[in-house]
Protein backbone atom coordinates (compact mmCIF):
# COMPACT_ATOMS: atom_id res chain seq x y z
CA UNK A 1 0.00 0.00 0.00
CA UNK A 2 2.74 2.46 0.97
CA UNK A 3 4.77 1.49 -2.08
CA UNK A 4 1.79 2.14 -4.34
CA UNK A 5 1.31 5.56 -2.76
CA UNK A 6 4.98 6.37 -3.30
CA UNK A 7 4.82 5.30 -6.93
CA UNK A 8 1.74 7.46 -7.53
CA UNK A 9 3.41 10.45 -5.92
CA UNK A 10 6.59 9.90 -7.91
CA UNK A 11 4.70 9.77 -11.18
CA UNK A 12 2.99 13.06 -10.33
CA UNK A 13 6.26 14.75 -9.38
CA UNK A 14 8.50 13.87 -12.34
CA UNK A 15 10.31 17.18 -12.07
CA UNK A 16 11.65 16.42 -8.59
CA UNK A 17 14.10 13.80 -7.43
CA UNK A 18 12.94 10.78 -5.41
CA UNK A 19 14.87 12.00 -2.37
CA UNK A 20 13.21 15.42 -2.52
CA UNK A 21 9.80 13.78 -2.87
CA UNK A 22 10.39 11.65 0.24
CA UNK A 23 11.43 14.71 2.21
CA UNK A 24 8.23 16.44 1.18
CA UNK A 25 6.08 13.42 2.13
CA UNK A 26 7.57 13.31 5.64
CA UNK A 27 7.65 17.10 5.97
CA UNK A 28 11.44 17.21 6.41
CA UNK A 29 13.33 20.38 5.57
CA UNK A 30 16.39 19.70 3.43
CA UNK A 31 19.34 21.87 4.42
CA UNK A 32 22.12 22.20 1.89
CA UNK A 33 25.73 22.77 2.86
CA UNK A 34 28.66 23.60 0.62
CA UNK A 35 30.87 20.62 -0.27
CA UNK A 36 34.28 20.18 1.37
CA UNK A 37 33.29 22.27 4.38
CA UNK A 38 34.04 20.30 7.57
CA UNK A 39 32.59 23.05 9.78
CA UNK A 40 29.09 22.17 8.62
CA UNK A 41 29.30 18.59 7.36
CA UNK A 42 32.44 17.13 8.89
CA UNK A 43 31.07 13.65 9.58
CA UNK A 44 30.19 12.92 5.96
CA UNK A 45 33.43 14.51 4.72
CA UNK A 46 35.35 12.20 7.06
CA UNK A 47 33.33 9.21 5.84
CA UNK A 48 34.22 10.03 2.21
CA UNK A 49 37.90 10.26 3.14
CA UNK A 50 37.82 6.90 4.96
CA UNK A 51 35.91 5.32 2.07
CA UNK A 52 38.49 6.59 -0.39
CA UNK A 53 41.55 5.62 1.68
CA UNK A 54 40.36 2.23 2.93
CA UNK A 55 38.31 0.98 -0.02
CA UNK A 56 38.52 2.81 -3.33
CA UNK A 57 42.22 3.72 -3.43
CA UNK A 58 43.35 0.17 -2.70
CA UNK A 59 41.32 -1.40 -5.52
CA UNK A 60 42.86 -2.59 -8.73
CA UNK A 61 41.68 -1.13 -12.00
CA UNK A 62 40.79 -4.58 -13.29
CA UNK A 63 37.84 -4.99 -10.92
CA UNK A 64 34.53 -5.47 -12.68
CA UNK A 65 31.51 -3.41 -11.66
CA UNK A 66 30.04 -6.36 -9.73
CA UNK A 67 33.35 -7.03 -7.98
CA UNK A 68 33.59 -3.38 -6.98
CA UNK A 69 30.03 -3.37 -5.63
CA UNK A 70 30.82 -6.51 -3.62
CA UNK A 71 33.96 -4.85 -2.23
CA UNK A 72 31.99 -1.70 -1.39
CA UNK A 73 29.37 -3.78 0.44
CA UNK A 74 32.17 -5.51 2.36
CA UNK A 75 33.66 -2.14 3.28
CA UNK A 76 30.29 -0.89 4.54
CA UNK A 77 29.94 -4.01 6.70
CA UNK A 78 33.44 -3.56 8.14
CA UNK A 79 32.83 0.18 8.65
CA UNK A 80 29.60 -0.31 10.61
CA UNK A 81 30.18 -3.60 12.39
CA UNK A 82 33.93 -4.09 12.86
CA UNK A 83 35.82 -0.80 12.49
CA UNK A 84 36.35 1.11 15.72
CA UNK A 85 35.77 4.87 15.47
CA UNK A 86 37.63 7.37 17.60
CA UNK A 87 34.55 9.66 17.60
CA UNK A 88 32.64 6.82 19.33
CA UNK A 89 35.27 6.26 22.04
CA UNK A 90 36.79 3.48 19.92
CA UNK A 91 33.57 1.50 19.65
CA UNK A 92 31.96 0.20 16.50
CA UNK A 93 28.79 1.99 15.33
CA UNK A 94 26.85 -1.19 16.13
CA UNK A 95 28.12 -1.21 19.73
CA UNK A 96 27.17 2.45 20.11
CA UNK A 97 23.73 1.81 18.65
CA UNK A 98 23.16 -1.00 21.16
CA UNK A 99 24.06 1.36 24.01
CA UNK A 100 21.68 4.03 22.76
CA UNK A 101 18.91 1.46 22.25
CA UNK A 102 19.14 0.47 25.93
CA UNK A 103 18.36 4.08 26.88
CA UNK A 104 15.15 4.20 24.84
CA UNK A 105 11.86 3.71 26.68
CA UNK A 106 10.19 0.30 26.36
CA UNK A 107 6.75 0.26 24.75
N, CA, C and O atoms as a GROMACS GRO file, in nm:
protein
  428
    1UNK      N    1   0.083  -0.118   0.000
    1UNK     CA    2   0.000   0.000   0.000
    1UNK      C    3   0.088   0.125   0.000
    1UNK      O    4   0.067   0.216  -0.080
    2UNK      N    5   0.185   0.130   0.090
    2UNK     CA    6   0.274   0.246   0.097
    2UNK      C    7   0.354   0.260  -0.032
    2UNK      O    8   0.373   0.370  -0.082
    3UNK      N    9   0.400   0.146  -0.084
    3UNK     CA   10   0.477   0.149  -0.208
    3UNK      C   11   0.393   0.204  -0.322
    3UNK      O   12   0.442   0.283  -0.403
    4UNK      N   13   0.267   0.162  -0.329
    4UNK     CA   14   0.179   0.214  -0.434
    4UNK      C   15   0.161   0.365  -0.420
    4UNK      O   16   0.164   0.437  -0.520
    5UNK      N   17   0.144   0.413  -0.300
    5UNK     CA   18   0.131   0.556  -0.276
    5UNK      C   19   0.256   0.630  -0.321
    5UNK      O   20   0.248   0.735  -0.385
    6UNK      N   21   0.372   0.574  -0.289
    6UNK     CA   22   0.498   0.637  -0.330
    6UNK      C   23   0.509   0.642  -0.481
    6UNK      O   24   0.551   0.743  -0.538
    7UNK      N   25   0.474   0.533  -0.547
    7UNK     CA   26   0.482   0.530  -0.693
    7UNK      C   27   0.388   0.632  -0.756
    7UNK      O   28   0.424   0.698  -0.854
    8UNK      N   29   0.269   0.646  -0.701
    8UNK     CA   30   0.174   0.746  -0.753
    8UNK      C   31   0.231   0.885  -0.735
    8UNK      O   32   0.226   0.967  -0.827
    9UNK      N   33   0.285   0.912  -0.617
    9UNK     CA   34   0.341   1.045  -0.592
    9UNK      C   35   0.461   1.073  -0.682
    9UNK      O   36   0.479   1.186  -0.729
   10UNK      N   37   0.543   0.971  -0.705
   10UNK     CA   38   0.659   0.990  -0.791
   10UNK      C   39   0.619   1.018  -0.935
   10UNK      O   40   0.683   1.099  -1.002
   11UNK      N   41   0.515   0.952  -0.982
   11UNK     CA   42   0.470   0.977  -1.118
   11UNK      C   43   0.418   1.119  -1.134
   11UNK      O   44   0.436   1.181  -1.238
   12UNK      N   45   0.353   1.170  -1.028
   12UNK     CA   46   0.299   1.306  -1.034
   12UNK      C   47   0.410   1.410  -1.025
   12UNK      O   48   0.395   1.520  -1.077
   13UNK      N   49   0.520   1.376  -0.960
   13UNK     CA   50   0.626   1.474  -0.938
   13UNK      C   51   0.751   1.436  -1.017
   13UNK      O   52   0.858   1.416  -0.959
   14UNK      N   53   0.738   1.426  -1.149
   14UNK     CA   54   0.850   1.387  -1.234
   14UNK      C   55   0.962   1.490  -1.233
   14UNK      O   56   1.077   1.456  -1.259
   15UNK      N   57   0.929   1.614  -1.204
   15UNK     CA   58   1.031   1.718  -1.207
   15UNK      C   59   1.121   1.716  -1.084
   15UNK      O   60   1.227   1.779  -1.084
   16UNK      N   61   1.082   1.646  -0.979
   16UNK     CA   62   1.165   1.642  -0.859
   16UNK      C   63   1.228   1.505  -0.843
   16UNK      O   64   1.180   1.405  -0.897
   17UNK      N   65   1.335   1.502  -0.770
   17UNK     CA   66   1.410   1.380  -0.743
   17UNK      C   67   1.338   1.298  -0.637
   17UNK      O   68   1.265   1.353  -0.554
   18UNK      N   69   1.357   1.168  -0.638
   18UNK     CA   70   1.294   1.078  -0.541
   18UNK      C   71   1.322   1.123  -0.398
   18UNK      O   72   1.232   1.126  -0.314
   19UNK      N   73   1.448   1.158  -0.371
   19UNK     CA   74   1.487   1.200  -0.237
   19UNK      C   75   1.408   1.324  -0.193
   19UNK      O   76   1.359   1.331  -0.080
   20UNK      N   77   1.396   1.420  -0.283
   20UNK     CA   78   1.321   1.542  -0.252
   20UNK      C   79   1.174   1.511  -0.227
   20UNK      O   80   1.111   1.570  -0.140
   21UNK      N   81   1.119   1.417  -0.305
   21UNK     CA   82   0.980   1.378  -0.287
   21UNK      C   83   0.959   1.314  -0.149
   21UNK      O   84   0.860   1.343  -0.081
   22UNK      N   85   1.052   1.228  -0.108
   22UNK     CA   86   1.039   1.165   0.024
   22UNK      C   87   1.048   1.268   0.135
   22UNK      O   88   0.975   1.259   0.234
   23UNK      N   89   1.135   1.365   0.120
   23UNK     CA   90   1.143   1.471   0.221
   23UNK      C   91   1.011   1.545   0.232
   23UNK      O   92   0.965   1.576   0.342
   24UNK      N   93   0.950   1.572   0.119
   24UNK     CA   94   0.823   1.644   0.118
   24UNK      C   95   0.713   1.561   0.184
   24UNK      O   96   0.632   1.614   0.260
   25UNK      N   97   0.711   1.431   0.154
   25UNK     CA   98   0.608   1.342   0.213
   25UNK      C   99   0.616   1.342   0.364
   25UNK      O  100   0.514   1.347   0.432
   26UNK      N  101   0.739   1.337   0.419
   26UNK     CA  102   0.757   1.331   0.564
   26UNK      C  103   0.777   1.468   0.627
   26UNK      O  104   0.811   1.478   0.745
   27UNK      N  105   0.756   1.573   0.548
   27UNK     CA  106   0.765   1.710   0.597
   27UNK      C  107   0.901   1.737   0.664
   27UNK      O  108   0.908   1.788   0.776
   28UNK      N  109   1.008   1.700   0.592
   28UNK     CA  110   1.144   1.720   0.641
   28UNK      C  111   1.207   1.830   0.559
   28UNK      O  112   1.203   1.828   0.436
   29UNK      N  113   1.266   1.928   0.626
   29UNK     CA  114   1.333   2.038   0.557
   29UNK      C  115   1.474   1.995   0.519
   29UNK      O  116   1.551   1.950   0.604
   30UNK      N  117   1.507   2.008   0.392
   30UNK     CA  118   1.639   1.970   0.343
   30UNK      C  119   1.731   2.092   0.350
   30UNK      O  120   1.706   2.194   0.287
   31UNK      N  121   1.836   2.078   0.429
   31UNK     CA  122   1.934   2.187   0.442
   31UNK      C  123   2.057   2.152   0.360
   31UNK      O  124   2.116   2.045   0.377
   32UNK      N  125   2.095   2.242   0.273
   32UNK     CA  126   2.212   2.220   0.189
   32UNK      C  127   2.334   2.284   0.254
   32UNK      O  128   2.325   2.390   0.316
   33UNK      N  129   2.447   2.220   0.239
   33UNK     CA  130   2.573   2.277   0.286
   33UNK      C  131   2.672   2.272   0.171
   33UNK      O  132   2.663   2.185   0.085
   34UNK      N  133   2.766   2.364   0.169
   34UNK     CA  134   2.866   2.360   0.062
   34UNK      C  135   2.955   2.237   0.076
   34UNK      O  136   2.985   2.194   0.188
   35UNK      N  137   2.999   2.179  -0.036
   35UNK     CA  138   3.087   2.062  -0.027
   35UNK      C  139   3.224   2.100   0.027
   35UNK      O  140   3.266   2.216   0.019
   36UNK      N  141   3.292   2.002   0.083
   36UNK     CA  142   3.428   2.018   0.137
   36UNK      C  143   3.433   2.126   0.245
   36UNK      O  144   3.528   2.204   0.251
   37UNK      N  145   3.332   2.129   0.330
   37UNK     CA  146   3.329   2.227   0.438
   37UNK      C  147   3.307   2.153   0.570
   37UNK      O  148   3.193   2.134   0.612
   38UNK      N  149   3.417   2.111   0.635
   38UNK     CA  150   3.404   2.030   0.757
   38UNK      C  151   3.332   2.100   0.871
   38UNK      O  152   3.280   2.034   0.961
   39UNK      N  153   3.328   2.234   0.870
   39UNK     CA  154   3.259   2.305   0.978
   39UNK      C  155   3.111   2.271   0.981
   39UNK      O  156   3.049   2.270   1.087
   40UNK      N  157   3.052   2.243   0.865
   40UNK     CA  158   2.909   2.217   0.862
   40UNK      C  159   2.874   2.071   0.833
   40UNK      O  160   2.765   2.026   0.870
   41UNK      N  161   2.961   1.998   0.768
   41UNK     CA  162   2.930   1.859   0.736
   41UNK      C  163   3.052   1.769   0.752
   41UNK      O  164   3.085   1.689   0.664
   42UNK      N  165   3.119   1.783   0.864
   42UNK     CA  166   3.244   1.712   0.889
   42UNK      C  167   3.232   1.562   0.893
   42UNK      O  168   3.323   1.492   0.848
   43UNK      N  169   3.121   1.510   0.946
   43UNK     CA  170   3.107   1.365   0.958
   43UNK      C  171   3.103   1.298   0.820
   43UNK      O  172   3.168   1.196   0.798
   44UNK      N  173   3.027   1.354   0.728
   44UNK     CA  174   3.019   1.292   0.596
   44UNK      C  175   3.149   1.314   0.519
   44UNK      O  176   3.190   1.226   0.443
   45UNK      N  177   3.214   1.429   0.538
   45UNK     CA  178   3.343   1.451   0.472
   45UNK      C  179   3.446   1.349   0.522
   45UNK      O  180   3.526   1.298   0.443
   46UNK      N  181   3.444   1.320   0.651
   46UNK     CA  182   3.535   1.220   0.706
   46UNK      C  183   3.503   1.080   0.651
   46UNK      O  184   3.593   1.003   0.620
   47UNK      N  185   3.373   1.050   0.640
   47UNK     CA  186   3.333   0.921   0.584
   47UNK      C  187   3.387   0.906   0.442
   47UNK      O  188   3.441   0.801   0.407
   48UNK      N  189   3.372   1.010   0.359
   48UNK     CA  190   3.422   1.003   0.221
   48UNK      C  191   3.572   0.980   0.218
   48UNK      O  192   3.622   0.905   0.134
   49UNK      N  193   3.645   1.043   0.309
   49UNK     CA  194   3.790   1.026   0.314
   49UNK      C  195   3.826   0.882   0.353
   49UNK      O  196   3.915   0.822   0.293
   50UNK      N  197   3.757   0.828   0.453
   50UNK     CA  198   3.782   0.690   0.496
   50UNK      C  199   3.745   0.593   0.383
   50UNK      O  200   3.819   0.499   0.355
   51UNK      N  201   3.632   0.616   0.318
   51UNK     CA  202   3.591   0.532   0.207
   51UNK      C  203   3.697   0.532   0.097
   51UNK      O  204   3.732   0.427   0.043
   52UNK      N  205   3.747   0.649   0.065
   52UNK     CA  206   3.849   0.659  -0.039
   52UNK      C  207   3.978   0.587   0.003
   52UNK      O  208   4.032   0.507  -0.072
   53UNK      N  209   4.026   0.617   0.124
   53UNK     CA  210   4.155   0.562   0.168
   53UNK      C  211   4.151   0.412   0.196
   53UNK      O  212   4.248   0.342   0.168
   54UNK      N  213   4.041   0.362   0.251
   54UNK     CA  214   4.036   0.223   0.293
   54UNK      C  215   3.966   0.130   0.194
   54UNK      O  216   3.971   0.008   0.210
   55UNK      N  217   3.903   0.184   0.092
   55UNK     CA  218   3.831   0.098  -0.002
   55UNK      C  219   3.866   0.129  -0.147
   55UNK      O  220   3.917   0.043  -0.218
   56UNK      N  221   3.839   0.248  -0.190
   56UNK     CA  222   3.852   0.281  -0.333
   56UNK      C  223   3.998   0.286  -0.377
   56UNK      O  224   4.032   0.228  -0.480
   57UNK      N  225   4.082   0.352  -0.303
   57UNK     CA  226   4.222   0.372  -0.343
   57UNK      C  227   4.298   0.240  -0.354
   57UNK      O  228   4.389   0.227  -0.436
   58UNK      N  229   4.262   0.143  -0.272
   58UNK     CA  230   4.335   0.017  -0.270
   58UNK      C  231   4.287  -0.085  -0.373
   58UNK      O  232   4.341  -0.195  -0.382
   59UNK      N  233   4.185  -0.048  -0.452
   59UNK     CA  234   4.132  -0.140  -0.552
   59UNK      C  235   4.218  -0.139  -0.678
   59UNK      O  236   4.284  -0.040  -0.711
   60UNK      N  237   4.216  -0.252  -0.745
   60UNK     CA  238   4.286  -0.259  -0.873
   60UNK      C  239   4.191  -0.213  -0.984
   60UNK      O  240   4.069  -0.222  -0.971
   61UNK      N  241   4.249  -0.164  -1.089
   61UNK     CA  242   4.168  -0.113  -1.200
   61UNK      C  243   4.092  -0.227  -1.268
   61UNK      O  244   3.988  -0.202  -1.330
   62UNK      N  245   4.140  -0.346  -1.257
   62UNK     CA  246   4.079  -0.458  -1.329
   62UNK      C  247   3.951  -0.511  -1.265
   62UNK      O  248   3.892  -0.607  -1.316
   63UNK      N  249   3.907  -0.452  -1.154
   63UNK     CA  250   3.784  -0.499  -1.092
   63UNK      C  251   3.665  -0.472  -1.183
   63UNK      O  252   3.654  -0.365  -1.243
   64UNK      N  253   3.577  -0.569  -1.193
   64UNK     CA  254   3.453  -0.547  -1.268
   64UNK      C  255   3.357  -0.465  -1.180
   64UNK      O  256   3.382  -0.445  -1.061
   65UNK      N  257   3.251  -0.419  -1.240
   65UNK     CA  258   3.151  -0.341  -1.166
   65UNK      C  259   3.094  -0.424  -1.051
   65UNK      O  260   3.082  -0.374  -0.939
   66UNK      N  261   3.061  -0.549  -1.078
   66UNK     CA  262   3.004  -0.636  -0.973
   66UNK      C  263   3.104  -0.663  -0.862
   66UNK      O  264   3.067  -0.668  -0.745
   67UNK      N  265   3.232  -0.682  -0.899
   67UNK     CA  266   3.335  -0.703  -0.798
   67UNK      C  267   3.352  -0.579  -0.710
   67UNK      O  268   3.369  -0.589  -0.589
   68UNK      N  269   3.346  -0.462  -0.774
   68UNK     CA  270   3.359  -0.338  -0.698
   68UNK      C  271   3.242  -0.318  -0.604
   68UNK      O  272   3.260  -0.276  -0.489
   69UNK      N  273   3.121  -0.348  -0.650
   69UNK     CA  274   3.003  -0.337  -0.563
   69UNK      C  275   3.014  -0.433  -0.445
   69UNK      O  276   2.978  -0.397  -0.333
   70UNK      N  277   3.063  -0.553  -0.471
   70UNK     CA  278   3.082  -0.651  -0.362
   70UNK      C  279   3.185  -0.599  -0.262
   70UNK      O  280   3.167  -0.612  -0.141
   71UNK      N  281   3.294  -0.540  -0.312
   71UNK     CA  282   3.396  -0.485  -0.223
   71UNK      C  283   3.340  -0.367  -0.143
   71UNK      O  284   3.370  -0.353  -0.025
   72UNK      N  285   3.261  -0.284  -0.208
   72UNK     CA  286   3.199  -0.170  -0.139
   72UNK      C  287   3.104  -0.218  -0.030
   72UNK      O  288   3.102  -0.161   0.080
   73UNK      N  289   3.026  -0.321  -0.058
   73UNK     CA  290   2.937  -0.378   0.044
   73UNK      C  291   3.018  -0.434   0.161
   73UNK      O  292   2.979  -0.419   0.277
   74UNK      N  293   3.130  -0.500   0.130
   74UNK     CA  294   3.217  -0.551   0.236
   74UNK      C  295   3.275  -0.438   0.320
   74UNK      O  296   3.283  -0.450   0.442
   75UNK      N  297   3.314  -0.329   0.254
   75UNK     CA  298   3.366  -0.214   0.328
   75UNK      C  299   3.259  -0.158   0.422
   75UNK      O  300   3.288  -0.127   0.538
   76UNK      N  301   3.137  -0.144   0.371
   76UNK     CA  302   3.030  -0.089   0.454
   76UNK      C  303   3.002  -0.178   0.574
   76UNK      O  304   2.974  -0.128   0.683
   77UNK      N  305   3.011  -0.310   0.557
   77UNK     CA  306   2.994  -0.401   0.670
   77UNK      C  307   3.106  -0.379   0.771
   77UNK      O  308   3.080  -0.366   0.891
   78UNK      N  309   3.230  -0.376   0.723
   78UNK     CA  310   3.344  -0.356   0.814
   78UNK      C  311   3.334  -0.220   0.884
   78UNK      O  312   3.362  -0.209   1.003
   79UNK      N  313   3.293  -0.118   0.810
   79UNK     CA  314   3.283   0.018   0.865
   79UNK      C  315   3.181   0.024   0.979
   79UNK      O  316   3.206   0.088   1.081
   80UNK      N  317   3.068  -0.040   0.962
   80UNK     CA  318   2.960  -0.031   1.061
   80UNK      C  319   2.964  -0.135   1.171
   80UNK      O  320   2.913  -0.112   1.281
   81UNK      N  321   3.024  -0.251   1.143
   81UNK     CA  322   3.018  -0.360   1.239
   81UNK      C  323   3.151  -0.399   1.300
   81UNK      O  324   3.154  -0.460   1.407
   82UNK      N  325   3.263  -0.364   1.236
   82UNK     CA  326   3.393  -0.408   1.286
   82UNK      C  327   3.490  -0.295   1.313
   82UNK      O  328   3.570  -0.304   1.406
   83UNK      N  329   3.484  -0.189   1.237
   83UNK     CA  330   3.582  -0.080   1.249
   83UNK      C  331   3.551   0.004   1.372
   83UNK      O  332   3.437   0.049   1.391
   84UNK      N  333   3.651   0.026   1.453
   84UNK     CA  334   3.635   0.111   1.572
   84UNK      C  335   3.658   0.257   1.531
   84UNK      O  336   3.749   0.288   1.455
   85UNK      N  337   3.573   0.345   1.583
   85UNK     CA  338   3.577   0.487   1.547
   85UNK      C  339   3.619   0.570   1.668
   85UNK      O  340   3.562   0.555   1.777
   86UNK      N  341   3.716   0.654   1.649
   86UNK     CA  342   3.763   0.737   1.760
   86UNK      C  343   3.652   0.831   1.809
   86UNK      O  344   3.646   0.862   1.928
   87UNK      N  345   3.565   0.876   1.720
   87UNK     CA  346   3.456   0.966   1.760
   87UNK      C  347   3.354   0.894   1.850
   87UNK      O  348   3.274   0.960   1.917
   88UNK      N  349   3.356   0.762   1.850
   88UNK     CA  350   3.264   0.682   1.933
   88UNK      C  351   3.338   0.616   2.048
   88UNK      O  352   3.299   0.508   2.094
   89UNK      N  353   3.444   0.680   2.095
   89UNK     CA  354   3.527   0.626   2.204
   89UNK      C  355   3.580   0.487   2.168
   89UNK      O  356   3.583   0.396   2.252
   90UNK      N  357   3.621   0.472   2.045
   90UNK     CA  358   3.680   0.348   1.992
   90UNK      C  359   3.585   0.229   2.002
   90UNK      O  360   3.626   0.117   2.032
   91UNK      N  361   3.457   0.256   1.976
   91UNK     CA  362   3.357   0.150   1.965
   91UNK      C  363   3.316   0.140   1.818
   91UNK      O  364   3.342   0.230   1.739
   92UNK      N  365   3.254   0.030   1.783
   92UNK     CA  366   3.196   0.020   1.650
   92UNK      C  367   3.061   0.092   1.651
   92UNK      O  368   3.001   0.106   1.758
   93UNK      N  369   3.012   0.138   1.536
   93UNK     CA  370   2.879   0.199   1.534
   93UNK      C  371   2.770   0.106   1.586
   93UNK      O  372   2.676   0.152   1.650
   94UNK      N  373   2.783  -0.024   1.561
   94UNK     CA  374   2.685  -0.119   1.613
   94UNK      C  375   2.685  -0.122   1.765
   94UNK      O  376   2.579  -0.123   1.827
   95UNK      N  377   2.804  -0.123   1.826
   95UNK     CA  378   2.812  -0.121   1.973
   95UNK      C  379   2.748   0.006   2.030
   95UNK      O  380   2.677   0.001   2.130
   96UNK      N  381   2.774   0.118   1.965
   96UNK     CA  382   2.717   0.245   2.011
   96UNK      C  383   2.566   0.244   1.997
   96UNK      O  384   2.494   0.292   2.085
   97UNK      N  385   2.518   0.190   1.886
   97UNK     CA  386   2.373   0.181   1.865
   97UNK      C  387   2.307   0.095   1.972
   97UNK      O  388   2.198   0.127   2.019
   98UNK      N  389   2.371  -0.013   2.010
   98UNK     CA  390   2.316  -0.100   2.116
   98UNK      C  391   2.308  -0.025   2.248
   98UNK      O  392   2.211  -0.041   2.323
   99UNK      N  393   2.409   0.057   2.278
   99UNK     CA  394   2.406   0.136   2.401
   99UNK      C  395   2.292   0.237   2.400
   99UNK      O  396   2.223   0.254   2.500
  100UNK      N  397   2.275   0.302   2.288
  100UNK     CA  398   2.168   0.403   2.276
  100UNK      C  399   2.032   0.335   2.284
  100UNK      O  400   1.940   0.388   2.345
  101UNK      N  401   2.018   0.218   2.223
  101UNK     CA  402   1.891   0.146   2.225
  101UNK      C  403   1.849   0.109   2.367
  101UNK      O  404   1.730   0.106   2.398
  102UNK      N  405   1.945   0.081   2.454
  102UNK     CA  406   1.914   0.047   2.593
  102UNK      C  407   1.853   0.166   2.667
  102UNK      O  408   1.778   0.149   2.763
  103UNK      N  409   1.886   0.287   2.622
  103UNK     CA  410   1.836   0.408   2.688
  103UNK      C  411   1.695   0.446   2.645
  103UNK      O  412   1.629   0.526   2.711
  104UNK      N  413   1.649   0.388   2.535
  104UNK     CA  414   1.515   0.420   2.484
  104UNK      C  415   1.408   0.359   2.572
  104UNK      O  416   1.428   0.250   2.628
  105UNK      N  417   1.294   0.427   2.586
  105UNK     CA  418   1.186   0.371   2.668
  105UNK      C  419   1.128   0.247   2.602
  105UNK      O  420   1.123   0.237   2.479
  106UNK      N  421   1.083   0.154   2.683
  106UNK     CA  422   1.019   0.030   2.636
  106UNK      C  423   0.871   0.058   2.614
  106UNK      O  424   0.805   0.123   2.695
  107UNK      N  425   0.820   0.008   2.503
  107UNK     CA  426   0.675   0.026   2.475
  107UNK      C  427   0.604  -0.105   2.483
  107UNK      O  428   0.483  -0.111   2.462
   0.00000   0.00000   0.00000
